[in-house]
Amino acid sequence: MVMEQPENLAECAVTLSDRDNVATALVDLSAGDYVLDSDAGQAMITVPEDIKAGFKLALSDIGNGDPIYKYGYVIGLATEDIRKGCCVHVHNLLSAV
């Protein structure tokens, strides 16, 4: 069995601030493993579900009621616990914008 190398998340998702706890997918992401930051010791993130381009994915665990940061600003609050790598959208986010 051949193991595929994980993709670099920075090449397929964008964050603009160190405060961000979500990234926006630039392309459709397939479930699997990704390298979060090749300069930070190859930290890994597992995306457990396919995520469409334009949707957000959690870069860390986010607790119910915690603020969600995108581009350095709070865009809403989590309406449930969100695991690292999961899609963040209207089903688990109360928008503040």
DSSP file (Angstrom, degrees, kcal/mol; ACC not computed):
  #  RESIDUE AA STRUCTURE BP1 BP2  ACC     N-H-->O    O-->H-N    N-H-->O    O-->H-N    TCO  KAPPA ALPHA  PHI   PSI    X-CA   Y-CA   Z-CA
    1    1 A M              0   0    0      0, 0.0     2,-0.5     0, 0.0     0, 0.0   0.000 360.0 360.0 360.0 130.8    0.0    0.0    0.0
    2    2 A V        -     0   0    0      0, 0.0     2,-0.5     0, 0.0     0, 0.0  -0.801 360.0-142.5 -94.1 126.8    1.4    3.4   -1.0
    3    3 A M        -     0   0    0     -2,-0.5     2,-0.2     1,-0.0     0, 0.0  -0.757  15.4-134.8 -88.5 129.9    0.9    6.2    1.6
    4    4 A E        -     0   0    0     -2,-0.5     3,-0.0     1,-0.1    -1,-0.0  -0.594  21.4-113.3 -81.0 144.8    0.2    9.6    0.1
    5    5 A Q        -     0   0    0     -2,-0.2    -1,-0.1     1,-0.1     2,-0.1  -0.557  38.2-107.3 -72.0 139.4    2.0   12.6    1.4
    6    6 A P        -     0   0    0      0, 0.0    28,-0.2     0, 0.0     2,-0.1  -0.387  35.2-114.2 -66.3 147.3   -0.3   15.1    3.2
    7    7 A E  E     -a   34   0A   0     26,-1.0    28,-3.4     1,-0.1     2,-0.7  -0.478  26.8-108.0 -78.8 152.8   -1.0   18.3    1.4
    8    8 A N  E >   -a   35   0A   0     26,-0.2     3,-1.8     1,-0.2     4,-0.4  -0.746  23.2-150.7 -81.1 116.8    0.1   21.6    2.7
    9    9 A L  G >> S+     0   0    0     26,-3.0     3,-1.7    -2,-0.7     4,-1.5   0.816  92.3  67.3 -60.0 -31.8   -3.0   23.3    4.0
   10   10 A A  G 34 S+     0   0    0     25,-0.5    -1,-0.3     1,-0.3     5,-0.1   0.726  97.7  54.5 -63.0 -20.1   -1.5   26.8    3.3
   11   11 A E  G <4 S+     0   0    0     -3,-1.8    -1,-0.3     1,-0.1    -2,-0.2   0.591 120.3  28.9 -87.5 -11.0   -1.7   25.9   -0.4
   12   12 A C  T <4 S+     0   0    0     -3,-1.7    14,-3.0    -4,-0.4    15,-1.1   0.369 121.6  39.6-131.6   3.9   -5.4   25.1   -0.3
   13   13 A A  E  <  -C   25   0B   0     -4,-1.5     2,-0.4    12,-0.3    12,-0.2  -0.983  67.7-139.3-150.1 157.5   -6.8   27.3    2.5
   14   14 A V  E     +C   24   0B   0     10,-2.3    10,-2.3    -2,-0.3     2,-0.3  -0.951  18.2 172.3-127.8 139.6   -6.2   30.8    3.7
   15   15 A T        -     0   0    0     -2,-0.4     8,-0.1     8,-0.2     3,-0.1  -0.968  10.2-168.9-131.5 150.2   -5.9   32.6    7.1
   16   16 A L        +     0   0    0     -2,-0.3     2,-0.3     1,-0.1     7,-0.1   0.455  67.2  44.6-117.2  -4.3   -4.9   36.3    7.4
   17   17 A S    >   -     0   0    0     52,-0.1     3,-1.1     1,-0.1    55,-0.2  -0.990  69.9-129.6-143.0 148.2   -4.3   36.6   11.1
   18   18 A D  T 3  S+     0   0    0     -2,-0.3    -1,-0.1     1,-0.2     0, 0.0   0.687 110.5  62.9 -65.8 -17.7   -2.6   34.7   13.9
   19   19 A R  T 3  S+     0   0    0      2,-0.0    -1,-0.2    -3,-0.0    50,-0.2   0.707  77.6 113.6 -78.3 -21.0   -5.9   35.1   15.8
   20   20 A D    <   -     0   0    0     -3,-1.1    50,-0.2     1,-0.1     3,-0.1  -0.231  40.2-178.5 -58.6 133.5   -7.8   33.0   13.3
   21   21 A N  S    S+     0   0    0     48,-1.4    38,-2.7    38,-0.0    39,-0.7   0.258  71.6  52.2-113.0   8.4   -9.2   29.7   14.5
   22   22 A V  E     - D   0  58B   0     47,-1.0     2,-0.3    36,-0.3    49,-0.3  -0.967  67.5-153.3-134.0 155.4  -10.7   28.9   11.1
   23   23 A A  E     - D   0  57B   0     34,-2.1    34,-2.3    -2,-0.3     2,-0.6  -0.925  19.6-125.7-121.4 152.0   -9.3   28.8    7.6
   24   24 A T  E     -CD  14  56B   0    -10,-2.3   -10,-2.3    -2,-0.3    32,-0.2  -0.881  25.8-124.2-100.8 124.0  -11.2   29.3    4.4
   25   25 A A  E     -C   13   0B   0     30,-3.0    29,-3.2    -2,-0.6   -12,-0.3  -0.472  19.2-168.7 -67.5 128.8  -10.8   26.5    1.8
   26   26 A L  S    S+     0   0    0    -14,-3.0     2,-0.3    -2,-0.2   -13,-0.2   0.681  77.1  18.9 -88.2 -21.8   -9.6   27.9   -1.5
   27   27 A V  S    S-     0   0    0    -15,-1.1     2,-0.3    25,-0.1    27,-0.2  -0.875 105.3 -73.5-136.9 166.9  -10.4   24.5   -3.2
   28   28 A D        -     0   0    0     -2,-0.3     2,-0.5    25,-0.1    24,-0.2  -0.517  51.3-146.7 -63.1 129.1  -12.5   21.5   -2.4
   29   29 A L  B     -F   51   0C   0     22,-3.6    22,-2.4    -2,-0.3     2,-0.3  -0.872   3.8-144.6-102.8 131.0  -10.8   19.7    0.4
   30   30 A S        -     0   0    0     -2,-0.5    17,-0.2    20,-0.2    19,-0.1  -0.673  35.0 -91.9 -88.5 147.9  -11.0   15.9    0.5
   31   31 A A  S    S+     0   0    0     -2,-0.3     2,-0.3    17,-0.1    19,-0.1  -0.329  84.8  79.8 -55.7 137.0  -11.1   14.2    3.9
   32   32 A G  E    S- B   0  47A   0     15,-2.1    15,-3.4    17,-0.1     2,-0.3  -0.977  80.1 -38.8 155.3-165.5   -7.6   13.3    5.0
   33   33 A D  E     - B   0  46A   0     -2,-0.3   -26,-1.0    13,-0.2     2,-0.3  -0.736  46.7-178.8 -98.9 141.7   -4.4   14.6    6.5
   34   34 A Y  E     -aB   7  45A   0     11,-2.5    11,-2.4    -2,-0.3     2,-0.6  -0.959  31.1-117.6-133.9 151.6   -2.9   18.0    5.8
   35   35 A V  E     -aB   8  44A   0    -28,-3.4   -26,-3.0    -2,-0.3   -25,-0.5  -0.818  22.5-160.3 -87.5 123.4    0.2   19.8    7.0
   36   36 A L  E    S-     0   0A   0      7,-3.3     2,-0.3    -2,-0.6   -26,-0.2   0.941  75.8  -4.5 -70.0 -48.3   -0.9   22.9    8.9
   37   37 A D  E > > - B   0  43A   0      6,-0.6     3,-2.1     3,-0.1     5,-0.7  -0.850  55.0-158.3-153.5 107.9    2.3   24.8    8.7
   38   38 A S  T 3 5S+     0   0    0     -2,-0.3     3,-0.4     1,-0.3     4,-0.2   0.713  97.3  56.0 -64.1 -18.9    5.5   23.4    7.2
   39   39 A D  T 3 5S+     0   0    0      1,-0.2    -1,-0.3     2,-0.1    -3,-0.0   0.515  97.9  65.4 -87.5  -5.4    7.5   26.0    9.1
   40   40 A A  T < 5S-     0   0    0     -3,-2.1     3,-0.4     3,-0.1    -1,-0.2  -0.254 128.7 -77.2-114.4  44.7    6.1   24.8   12.5
   41   41 A G  T   5S-     0   0    0     -3,-0.4    -3,-0.1     1,-0.2    -2,-0.1   0.801  79.6 -70.1  72.0  28.9    7.4   21.3   12.7
   42   42 A Q      < -     0   0    0     -5,-0.7    -1,-0.2    -4,-0.2    -4,-0.2   0.857  67.0-166.6  58.4  39.4    5.0   19.7   10.3
   43   43 A A  E     -B   37   0A   0     -6,-0.7    -7,-3.3    -3,-0.4    -6,-0.6  -0.340  12.4-141.7 -56.3 137.3    1.9   20.1   12.6
   44   44 A M  E     -B   35   0A   0     -9,-0.2     2,-0.4    -8,-0.1    -9,-0.2  -0.745  19.2-169.0-108.9 151.8   -0.9   17.9   11.2
   45   45 A I  E     -B   34   0A   0    -11,-2.4   -11,-2.5    -2,-0.3     2,-0.6  -0.998  14.3-145.2-134.2 135.4   -4.6   18.4   10.9
   46   46 A T  E     -B   33   0A   0     -2,-0.4   -13,-0.2   -13,-0.2   -15,-0.1  -0.901   5.5-154.3-102.1 122.1   -7.0   15.7   10.0
   47   47 A V  E     -B   32   0A   0    -15,-3.4   -15,-2.1    -2,-0.6    39,-0.1  -0.855   8.5-168.1 -93.1 108.2  -10.0   16.8    7.9
   48   48 A P        +     0   0    0      0, 0.0     2,-0.3     0, 0.0   -17,-0.1   0.584  66.5  31.5 -79.3  -8.2  -12.6   14.2    8.8
   49   49 A E  S    S-     0   0    0     36,-0.4   -17,-0.1   -17,-0.1     2,-0.1  -0.973  93.2 -90.7-144.5 154.9  -15.1   15.2    6.1
   50   50 A D        -     0   0    0     -2,-0.3     2,-0.4   -19,-0.1   -20,-0.2  -0.449  40.9-159.3 -64.7 140.2  -15.0   16.7    2.6
   51   51 A I  B     -F   29   0C   0    -22,-2.4   -22,-3.6    -2,-0.1     3,-0.1  -0.992  11.1-131.2-128.0 126.3  -15.1   20.5    2.7
   52   52 A K    >   -     0   0    0     -2,-0.4     3,-2.0   -24,-0.2   -27,-0.3  -0.375  36.5 -87.6 -74.3 151.4  -16.2   22.6   -0.3
   53   53 A A  T 3  S+     0   0    0      1,-0.2   -27,-0.2   -27,-0.1    -1,-0.1  -0.305 115.7  29.8 -54.7 138.3  -14.2   25.6   -1.5
   54   54 A G  T 3  S+     0   0    0    -29,-3.2    -1,-0.2     1,-0.4     2,-0.1   0.169  96.8 110.1  93.3 -16.9  -15.3   28.8    0.3
   55   55 A F    <   -     0   0    0     -3,-2.0   -30,-3.0   -31,-0.1    -1,-0.4  -0.483  66.8-117.9 -87.6 163.4  -16.3   27.0    3.4
   56   56 A K  E     -DE  24  88B   0     32,-1.1    32,-2.8   -32,-0.2     2,-0.4  -0.708  19.3-160.1-102.1 150.6  -14.4   27.2    6.7
   57   57 A L  E     -DE  23  87B   0    -34,-2.3   -34,-2.1    -2,-0.3     2,-0.3  -0.986  27.4-109.5-128.2 145.0  -12.5   24.6    8.7
   58   58 A A  E     -D   22   0B   0     28,-2.5    27,-2.8    -2,-0.4   -36,-0.3  -0.522  19.1-165.1 -73.5 130.2  -11.6   24.7   12.3
   59   59 A L  S    S+     0   0    0    -38,-2.7     2,-0.3    -2,-0.3   -37,-0.2   0.573  78.2   9.1 -89.2 -12.1   -7.8   25.0   12.9
   60   60 A S  S    S-     0   0    0    -39,-0.7     2,-0.2    23,-0.1    25,-0.2  -0.937 102.0 -69.7-152.6 169.7   -8.2   24.0   16.6
   61   61 A D        -     0   0    0     -2,-0.3     2,-0.5    23,-0.1    22,-0.2  -0.492  48.5-160.2 -65.2 137.2  -11.0   22.6   18.8
   62   62 A I  B     -G   82   0D   0     20,-2.9    20,-3.3    -2,-0.2     2,-0.1  -0.988   8.9-138.4-124.5 124.0  -13.6   25.3   19.4
   63   63 A G    >   -     0   0    0     -2,-0.5     3,-2.4    18,-0.2    15,-0.3  -0.407  34.8 -83.0 -82.1 157.0  -16.0   25.0   22.3
   64   64 A N  T 3  S+     0   0    0      1,-0.3    15,-0.2    15,-0.1    -1,-0.1  -0.378 119.9  16.4 -55.4 126.1  -19.7   25.7   22.3
   65   65 A G  T 3  S+     0   0    0     13,-2.7    -1,-0.3     1,-0.3    14,-0.1   0.288  94.4 133.1  90.2  -9.2  -20.1   29.5   22.8
   66   66 A D    <   -     0   0    0     -3,-2.4    12,-2.5    14,-0.1    -1,-0.3  -0.427  62.7-104.1 -73.3 149.3  -16.5   30.3   21.8
   67   67 A P  E     -H   77   0E   0      0, 0.0     2,-0.5     0, 0.0    10,-0.2  -0.426  26.3-139.1 -70.6 148.1  -15.8   33.1   19.4
   68   68 A I  E     -H   76   0E   0      8,-2.9     7,-3.1    -2,-0.1     8,-0.8  -0.954  16.4-154.8-111.0 122.5  -14.9   32.2   15.8
   69   69 A Y  E     +H   74   0E   0     -2,-0.5   -48,-1.4     5,-0.2   -47,-1.0  -0.845  18.2 170.0-103.7 128.9  -12.1   34.3   14.3
   70   70 A K  E >  S-H   73   0E   0      3,-2.6     3,-1.7    -2,-0.5   -47,-0.1  -0.994  76.3  -3.3-136.0 129.7  -11.7   34.8   10.6
   71   71 A Y  T 3  S-     0   0    0     -2,-0.4     3,-0.1   -49,-0.3   -53,-0.1   0.780 131.3 -59.3  58.3  28.4   -9.3   37.4    9.2
   72   72 A G  T 3  S+     0   0    0      1,-0.2     2,-0.3   -55,-0.2    -1,-0.3   0.436 118.2  99.5  85.9  -0.1   -8.6   38.5   12.8
   73   73 A Y  E <  S-H   70   0E   0     -3,-1.7    -3,-2.6   -56,-0.0     2,-0.5  -0.883  80.3-106.8-121.3 150.6  -12.2   39.4   13.6
   74   74 A V  E     +H   69   0E   0     -2,-0.3    -5,-0.2    -5,-0.2     3,-0.1  -0.636  34.8 175.3 -73.0 123.0  -14.9   37.6   15.4
   75   75 A I  E     -     0   0E   0     -7,-3.1    21,-3.4    -2,-0.5    22,-0.6   0.500  59.6 -47.3-105.5  -8.1  -17.4   36.5   12.8
   76   76 A G  E     -HI  68  95E   0     -8,-0.8    -8,-2.9    19,-0.3     2,-0.4  -0.985  59.6 -79.7 166.8-172.1  -19.7   34.6   15.2
   77   77 A L  E     -HI  67  94E   0     17,-2.1    17,-3.2    -2,-0.3     2,-0.2  -0.938  40.2-109.4-123.0 144.0  -20.0   32.1   18.0
   78   78 A A  E     - I   0  93E   0    -12,-2.5   -13,-2.7    -2,-0.4    15,-0.3  -0.525  19.1-160.9 -69.2 134.3  -19.9   28.3   17.9
   79   79 A T  S    S+     0   0    0     13,-1.6     2,-0.3    -2,-0.2    14,-0.2   0.406  77.1   9.6 -96.2   0.3  -23.3   26.8   18.6
   80   80 A E  S    S-     0   0    0     12,-0.6     2,-0.2   -17,-0.1   -15,-0.2  -0.953 101.7 -68.9-161.8 168.5  -21.8   23.4   19.5
   81   81 A D        -     0   0    0     -2,-0.3     2,-0.5   -17,-0.1   -18,-0.2  -0.506  49.0-158.9 -65.9 134.9  -18.4   22.0   20.1
   82   82 A I  B     -G   62   0D   0    -20,-3.3   -20,-2.9    -2,-0.2     2,-0.2  -0.978   8.0-138.5-121.5 122.5  -16.4   21.9   16.9
   83   83 A R    >   -     0   0    0     -2,-0.5     3,-2.3   -22,-0.2   -25,-0.3  -0.503  35.0 -88.3 -79.8 147.9  -13.5   19.5   16.5
   84   84 A K  T 3  S+     0   0    0      1,-0.3   -25,-0.2    -2,-0.2   -38,-0.2  -0.283 115.5  23.0 -50.4 129.9  -10.2   20.6   14.8
   85   85 A G  T 3  S+     0   0    0    -27,-2.8   -36,-0.4     1,-0.3    -1,-0.3   0.213  94.8 123.6  95.1 -14.0  -10.5   19.9   11.1
   86   86 A C  S <  S-     0   0    0     -3,-2.3   -28,-2.5   -39,-0.1    -1,-0.3  -0.401  70.1 -94.0 -82.2 157.9  -14.3   20.0   10.9
   87   87 A C  E     -E   57   0B   0    -30,-0.2     2,-0.5   -37,-0.1   -30,-0.3  -0.443  32.3-153.6 -67.9 138.6  -16.4   22.2    8.7
   88   88 A V  E     +E   56   0B   0    -32,-2.8   -32,-1.1    -2,-0.1     2,-0.2  -0.975  40.2 121.1-117.3 117.5  -17.6   25.5   10.3
   89   89 A H  S >> S-     0   0    0     -2,-0.5     3,-2.2   -34,-0.1     4,-0.6  -0.792  77.5 -53.4-156.9-165.8  -20.7   26.9    8.7
   90   90 A V  T 34 S+     0   0    0      1,-0.3     3,-0.1    -2,-0.2     5,-0.1   0.676 122.8  67.0 -61.7 -18.6  -24.3   27.8    9.6
   91   91 A H  T 34 S+     0   0    0      1,-0.2    -1,-0.3     3,-0.0     3,-0.1   0.670 121.5  15.8 -76.3 -15.5  -25.0   24.4   11.1
   92   92 A N  T <4 S+     0   0    0     -3,-2.2   -13,-1.6     1,-0.1   -12,-0.6   0.170 115.9  76.1-141.9  19.4  -22.6   25.2   14.0
   93   93 A L  E  <  -I   78   0E   0     -4,-0.6     2,-0.7   -15,-0.3   -15,-0.2  -0.994  57.4-153.5-139.0 127.0  -22.0   28.9   13.8
   94   94 A L  E     -I   77   0E   0    -17,-3.2   -17,-2.1    -2,-0.4    -4,-0.0  -0.906  35.0-127.9 -96.9 112.4  -24.2   31.8   14.9
   95   95 A S  E     -I   76   0E   0     -2,-0.7   -19,-0.3   -19,-0.2   -20,-0.1  -0.278  25.5-172.5 -66.7 142.0  -23.1   34.7   12.7
   96   96 A A              0   0    0    -21,-3.4   -20,-0.2     1,-0.1    -1,-0.1   0.229 360.0 360.0-112.4   8.8  -22.1   38.0   14.2
   97   97 A V              0   0    0    -22,-0.6    -1,-0.1     0, 0.0   -21,-0.1   0.385 360.0 360.0-116.0 360.0  -21.8   39.8   10.8
